[in-house]
C-alpha cells in the first residue's frame, strides 16, 4: 500500500488555519519577493494552472486571488510524524519515503486492504484534516503508480493483470522512476509508452541507460521485488550505545575508557548502516539516578571512532560534576545516509583530499554508468560486533 | 559637575559608546558610562576592555552651542538606565548635575531623575597611544573594507586567530583578509600614509562589526593608529580602541590558486538569485549545498536536492564558459555571502577542480577576491 498526502504543505497550512480551506493557496520560498518559486499548491490553485516550481509572479498572473505563504517546516514535520504514527498503528512495516509519502506492507494485517485503506484515509482526514491518496497493489512500484492515478482523496487498486490495460498505454515519461532525461534517451530508441518499455530489448536498454534500464523494464512488466523496509530511510535519526558501569565510577580514566569503547561501538554501527552523525551527545546517569545529557555539533558529519570519542570527551568534561557515574552513553545524532552527507573542505587541509580527486571521479563515472553502489571505497566489511552496550537508537517517527 | 546639553547630541553619543558596553563584564564599573565635562565639551566613554569607545560632544560646533559647561567634573552612570533615560526625556535640553556622594540629577522639562553614580576616578584609563604610525582611509571606504571581509571570520574558538581580520599594510597598500578556513575574503586598498615600515595585525571581527555601525557613510578621513597590541580609529569626535589578537595569522597567499581550469563569467544578480532559489529547499535540510555543473554550450546548471523535502534545478546562461567541464558542490550560504560582498554587476568564477578552492572576482578588478572551498560527498 502506498500512501501519498495530497499537496501536503498546503493541506497542513489549511488544517492550521481553516479559513484557508477551499481557497487557492501556494507555499513559496519567499512570498514577498516576486521571484520566489512555488514549492507546492492546493488543488484549488492547480485548477488555475498553478504548478510547482513556477515563479510566484507567473502563478499570480494565472490566479490573481492566489494566497501565498512561506513554508513552515516545523509544522510539516509535526504533521508528518502524526501521519506516520497513524500508519504505524496498523503495522510496524511502514517505510517512509519522504516527509509526505510512505509504503505499508499490509500482507499480514487481517483486514481487507480496501477497507483498511478507506479507514486510514478517513482517519487522516478526521484526526489531522489531511487529504491523501492511497494505492493498493502487490508491490511497491504498482502501489506507487496506483496512488498517483486518482488525486486528491483517491483509493486505487492496481492488480498485475490490469497493467496491460491501465499502464502500458501511458507515456513512458509518466512512469515512476523515469525522468525527462531518461524519457528522451528512451524515445531515441523508439520507446514511447510504458508498453514499449515492457517489450524493450535488454541489450539496448542496458547500453543507453545502464543497469537501471533493466530494472525499469521489469517494473513496466509489473515486477518489483523490493520489500517494504522500515529501516531504509528514516529508521535511524540517531545511533547510540550506553553501558551500565560495573560499579559507580568516579575515576576519570575509567570513565574515559568507557567512553572510548562506546565511541567504538557507535562508530561501528554507523559504518554498518553506511551513515554519518552530525552531532555527538553524551548521557550520564549518576548514582542517585539523575540523568543529564548534552550534545555538540560536529564541523563535518562523521562515522570516525576517534572523532566521536574526542567530541564525546569534550562534552563529557563539560557535563560531569565529579560525582559517581552509574550509566554512560554516547549517541550520534542527526544521522544521515552517507550519500546525502557532505564534507566541507578546509583551506588548510584540502590538498590532502584533492589527492583523492581522480579516485572520486572514477567512482562517480562508474556509478553513473552501472548504478549507485556498484563500487565503494575500501571500507572493511564489518562483522556484527556491537562490542558492548545496548542500542538505544531513537527513532524520529516512532518516538 | 554641572552641564546643560542638547538631547539629540547626547542620545547620539550614548548610542555610540553603548556599542562597547557589555553587561557581562568581569569589571563591575564597566557596566557604566563615564562622563567627563571640561571647558571644551563633554566626553562619554564605554568599554568592555576589548573595545573602548570615546565620543566627544564639543561645547560649540560650527557656531552652534551644543553644551553649556557650568561646572567641569566627571561621573560614571549605569549604562543601561542612563541610555534609556536619555532617549525618553521630554525636552530638547538636558541638565545633568552631580551632587554629594555621586548622586546625579538628570532634568529635562519637568522630568527629574536622581541616579546613583560612581566615582569616575575608578574607571580604567583608556590605552595611551602615541600617534606616530598613522594612516588614513575615507570613512566610506573603511566601511566597505570591513563589510567585504568581516563576514568570513570564524565564529568558532578552535583557532582564535581566525576570529579576526588580518590587516597588512605595506608600501601604501592595505590588504584585509578573513577566513574561517572554509572560505576566504580578501580586499585591498590604497591608503594615505607616512609609515614606511610594514604592519601585520589581526583585529577581532567583533570590533570591526561595531566600528562599522558607528562610522558614517561619508568620505571624511579616518585616522588609524596601530601599536603592538591596540588599534585606534579616530574620527572628528570619536575614538575607537580595539585590542588586537595575539598570534600569527596563517599565510594564506600560497593557498590561493594562481591558475584555473574552468572559468565562467556570469551576471552577478541573476546568479545570486538562482543560488538563493536553489538554497530554498536546502536551507531547511542540514546540508545547505548546491551543485553546479557547466556544459560546453555555455549553460550552467544549478541543482539542490534535499531527500526529505524535494529538489530544485535551474539552468542559467553564462556570459562566457572556458576550459574543462566541471561538476562541483558548495555551500549555498558561502556563495551568497561572497556574491553579496563583491558588489560587481558581472563576476568571474575560476575553478581548478571539484576538490579545490575556487575564486570569485569582478573582472578587471584586482582589489576584491572571494574564495570558497567546495564540499565533497562521502
Interface residues (C-beta under 8 A of the other chain):
Chain A: X29 X30 X35 X36 X37 X39 X53 X71 X73 X98 X99 X233 X276 X278 X299 X301 X334 X336 X338 X339 X340 X341 X342 X343 X344 X345 X346 X347 X348 X350 X353 X354 X356 X357 X360 X361 X364
Chain B: X156 X179 X181 X182 X183 X184 X250 X252 X255 X273 X277 X280 X281 X284 X286 X287 X289 X307 X308 X309 X310 X312 X327 X329 X331 X353 X354 X355 X356 X357 X371 X373 X374 X375 X376 X377 X378
